[in-house]
Structures are given as structure tokens and as C-alpha cells.
Amino acid sequence: METIKLRRLQQPSDVEKLLGAYVWDSGLLPNDAHQIRDRAELSKELRRILGLAIGTGQAWSCWAHNLHTWLFTAEISVALSRERGAPVLQASASALATATTSAVFLPHCEQLPVQHHPRG
């Protein structure tokens, strides 16, 4: 893909839209999970992860259900987008008190295998 087109896709609103599609298509959340938009509602650990993600220009989306909280962060991978010829979203999911998961999401394409990274 052209670099200029990819750079435009890296705008937060576009990345947030792709991240929203990834979150719902991933099947990681219960149907009745609710979105958290206020950072103050996050645990100290999730706020730390969010701060690091925002510092590198990543988009984020956070969801909760009962006692579980999921924080998704993402950015467009320019290299993978060029390789595939379509926007490729690199996303990470952090769940309160569980493992961190990384995946690459290809809109309207297959999803690459998910890699689990135990937190420690």
C-alpha cells in the first residue's frame, strides 16, 4: 500500500474504528460487556499499560463485564499493510489478572494466529 494512504489510516479515529471491529469480531468479550471511556475507572495496572500505549500513539478501547476488564490497544502496521496490500491492525489485549494477548487483525481478511504472552 502507498505510504501516504497508510499514514492517513494511522489517524486515531480510523484506528479506533478498526479496533472496534477487531474487538467485536474477536469473540473475546461477552455480549453484555460495557465500554469504559473514563481512564479513572481503570485499575492502576491498566492505566499504566494505557499510558504506555497512548505515549506511542496507539488507539485504545476498554470493556468490562462483572469483575473482568479488557483493555485493547492498537496501531496500524505500515510494514504488514504494505506486504498485504490492505490495512493491518496490530492489536494487544490486556485483561485484569490474566494473560496479555497479541494479534494481528486484517479487516475483511483472515485473522493471523493469536500469540499468548503470560504476564509476569
Secondary structure, DSSP 4 states (H G I P E B T S, - for coil): --HHHHHHHTSHHHHHHHHHHHHHHHT-S-TT-EEE--GGGS-HHHHHHHHHHHHTT-EEEEEEETTEEEEEEEEE-HHHHHHHTS--EEEEEEETTS-EEEEEE-TTSPPPPPEEE---
